[in-house]
């Protein structure tokens, strides 16, 4: 007899009344750190969909705008009022922007995630198909499965970190893997001002620090993925099969039998999920779609 694998996304937590949207995080940041909001407005691409696409938008960092701003602090070494104190100003200003949109923003996110309230049992209708004895791969950080469904910790892989563990790494990031030709470091040569070279390095580090390292994460949990050979049913709850997580789904498909069936929840009608699952290579006759509330 085959086993079941449940794949859990943020829609699952939202179903239980947990305010875990990125837009909820946006409101938290606005209340706690207006300076980060200013940096977001100035150096990331912000529109009405920004918080819906928050992770992806981390890759829209406007390096040219940052450099243009910092150049006012790039004082010529030949200036009459030159001071050694000016030497680090250009890099310092870039560092403040980069740090605010990477380390400080990530720290705010981790703190917010760990503050999310898990409702009491009975506060929201449970998803009937959840089997506590099955295996779970969750993209959520919260212990919703354990607290509301009695799923043992050993059955749950929190692929991006656990909010219940204060020492666990909380993974957040975009999916744009930069090529060498995209990096500013390629513009540095022996004639480049050392201060400019340092600023370019900081910007390159920003993109690396905000990148979600899915390949490294898959390798970290290689044993878990390799053990999916007996899975005959995959049930996806509250995950839209978004592009940034495609490597994980491809890994699941590669490690499960070709006859494995897929049941995917949808918010309204399943056109988006249907196309994304098809693009992943799951045959239509092995796919089923339903609203989370009736599963």
Number of C-alpha atoms within 10 A of each C-alpha: 5 9 14 20 22 23 23 21 19 21 21 24 23 13 17 20 15 18 17 20 15 17 16 12 18 16 12 15 18 13 10 12 14 12 13 20 18 13 15 20 12 15 19 20 16 15 10 7 11 18 18 13 15 21 19 19 19 25 21 15 19 14 18 11 12 19 18 10 14 20 15 11 16 17 16 11 12 7 8 7 9 12 10 8 7 15 17 16 18 21 24 18 19 22 19 12 21 25 17 20 22 21 14 15 19 19 13 16 20 21 14 16 20 16 12 14 13 17 15 10 12 9 11 13 11 17 16 10 12 17 15 16 12 15 21 26 20 25 20 25 25 25 20 18 21 14 14 17 15 12 20 14 12 8 16 19 18 19 20 19 21 23 22 13 13 12 9 13 12 21 20 20 22 21 20 17 13 13 7 9 9 10 15 16 17 10 10 15 10 7 7 11 12 15 16 17 18 20 24 22 16 21 25 18 15 22 22 18 19 23 22 22 17 19 10 10 15 16 11 12 12 12 10 12 19 13 12 20 17 15 21 18 19 22 21 24 27 22 21 22 20 12 11 15 15 16 15 18 16 13 15 20 19 14 16 21 15 13 13 19 20 22 17 25 25 22 14 9 12 17 10 13 19 19 12 17 20 13 10 14 10 19 15 13 9 13 16 14 18 16 15 21 13 9 16
